[in-house]
Amino acid sequence: MATSKLRGNDLRKLGYPEGRAINLALDVLEDRQLSKLDKGSALALLRRIKEDPYAYLRDSLWRDVAKEFVPDPKRDVGLNPEVKDYRRYGEAFIEDGARKQMDTAMQLPVTLDGALMPDAHQGYGLPIGGVLAVDNAVIPYGVGMDIGCRMALSVFELPRQYLGQRMQELKKLLHNHTRFGAKEVFKNPTDDPILDRPEFREIAVVRGKREAAINQLGSSGSGNHFVEWGVVDIMTPDNELGVPLGQYLGLLSHSGSRGLGAAIAQHYTKVAMSKCPLPPEARYLAWLDLDTQEGQEYWRAMNLAGDYASACHRDIHRRLSQALGEKPLAKVENHHNFAWKETLPDGREAIVHRKGATPAGKGVLGVIPGSMTAPGFIVRGRGEQDSIQSASHGAGRRLSRTQAKKEVSEGELRRLLRDKGVELIGGGLDEAPMAYKDIHQVMAHQQELVDVLGSFTPRIVRMDAGGNGKSKYGGE
């Protein structure tokens, strides 16, 4: 059979320990169900079992092999029996999965405090919209895969009528000066000081991603990442932007740290899971102690990824500002999917994870987007301690991507875009506005967390188009 070429040495190269694990794996590969499996596929399967053994504990064929990679129960880190109390904002429309994930996070022995934002929905480890303060530790999946993902807004001294008068020109600027997804990059990427940071030399996983980071600088991810032209409406005269009341042309971008952040998250999550074996329901909440080498490495890599995400937005706004021939009157930038060192009200220093949550310390500015047909809001934090000085990072998903593709038709999306006067370049049904919660409801549940200074209403939206650069809904 094809897999008969596999030898013990092949498995040792995958990190299989000598003895029982190798013998069991080779025995299973003799099963007639696997007789047609080629060597490459067999090795890929064995690698997956080693990396996530919990996923195979109910597989009758691979159960015994998977058990060899499950941490010894005697070494497991136990959860506290009680769920620490935490605030839930807009609890009535937060799904059970997100609440259960947050409950589990509140049982970690390192947990100090937590909060759940009104846009919360289920994710991996910490839910999206979860805020978790822990003691001298950092949870890679509490930060998330897209480290330092952020919003960036530029406000231009051009009236809202400019959008209607220059619609085709502005669409062309987005098409020519933005790049999306895994395949689109600029032929001549910008040289940025971020690329000279010592972390690219000193941390192995980062060093291996430097070339990709160079190529992807100034580009945006797929999924819910976007660059938009729209109308900024400044509604509060006393605002930190220094912009008078009125309506202006705005540019809003949402993206993160690209392949660099994903590689860091994947690598250090595996390290944390091996160092901190937790029960199955909490395994993605494994942490790294900040007094360890691995913890310090992740902290440096995380901060690099956050700064790299900021450099990408800086390049996006520079390119489009230059093409427009205008300098912004004001800028607002804020990030999520990150961990900060902060002091809690009782004086304890904590590592605060905001996975899909916006920092909302007193006087801190941010942007909370809605959807491609709903307004976002420019906000000023109120420093509310019950929310750990946090607010939602958007409207939050109502439908999963799979559900949205099943329940929303292309005709529905096309009609809604037309009715709202929105031009879409790229995008797909998984990002249809119907997949998101009502941003006005979300904002109503966090009035004590932020003050609204203004709004941003999208008019021309560009998102990833699956690599073909063409819009399905009337864009270029």
Protein Blocks (a to p, Z undefined) as FASTA:
>chain_A
ZZlmpcfklmmmnopaehjkmmmmmmmmmpmklmmpcfklmmmmmmmmmmmmmlmmmgmk
lmmmmmmmgccfklpccddfbdcddddehklmccfklmmmmmmmmmpfkbmbdcddfkbc
cdehjaehiacddehiacfklnojbghiacddddddbdfklmmmmmmmmmmmmmmmgced
jklccfbdcddfklmpfklmmpmklmmmmmmmmmmgoiacehjbccdddddddfbfback
lpacdddddddddddekjmlmmmmmmmmmmmmmmmccdfklmmmcccdfkbmklmmmmmm
mmmmmmmmmmmmmmmmmmmmmmnopacfbdcdddehiadddddfkopacddddehiacfb
ehiacdddfbfkbccdddddehiakloopadfbeopabdfklmmmmpcfklmmmmmmmno
paceejifklgfklpccfklmmmmmmmmpccfbdcddfbdcddehhnopafehpZZ
